[in-house]
Amino acid sequence: MTDENIESVEMNGAKAELLGNDTYSHRMLLDNGENVIEITATDKAGNKTTKNITVFAKFEGPVIEKLTPQEDHYLDTGESVKITMV
């Protein structure tokens, strides 16, 4: 967000840091799934504008299925085992 008249920016109620060139940043933790982020900009006259954006986060890893071998194998030097999965 850029505007020379912006006094401050908040994201979900926390003050965003001015990085320079009228660019603001704020780190936040996201929940798995849908996250609504409320951004409020206040100008030097005290006027406020609020916008909401939705960010979707997916933290689950891939599912490994049909892994073979299904039990532990102990190998001696020089032996090998083939591992497959879908």
Residue pairs with C-beta under 8 A, 6 or more apart in sequence:
1 9
1 22
1 23
1 24
1 39
1 41
2 21
2 22
2 23
3 22
3 41
3 43
4 22
5 43
5 44
5 45
6 22
6 24
6 41
6 42
6 43
6 44
7 42
7 43
7 44
7 46
8 15
8 16
8 41
8 42
9 15
9 16
9 18
9 24
9 26
9 39
9 40
9 41
9 42
10 16
10 39
10 40
10 42
11 26
11 28
11 37
11 38
11 39
11 40
12 28
12 37
12 38
13 38
14 26
14 28
15 26
16 24
16 25
16 26
17 24
17 25
17 26
18 24
19 25
28 37
30 55
30 57
31 57
32 57
32 58
32 59
32 60
33 56
33 57
33 58
34 54
34 55
34 56
35 54
35 55
35 56
35 57
36 52
36 53
36 54
37 52
37 53
37 54
37 55
38 50
38 51
38 52
39 50
39 51
39 52
39 53
40 48
40 49
40 50
41 48
41 49
41 50
42 48
64 85
65 85
65 86
66 84
66 85
66 86
67 83
67 84
67 85
68 82
68 83
68 84
68 85
69 81
69 83
73 81
75 81
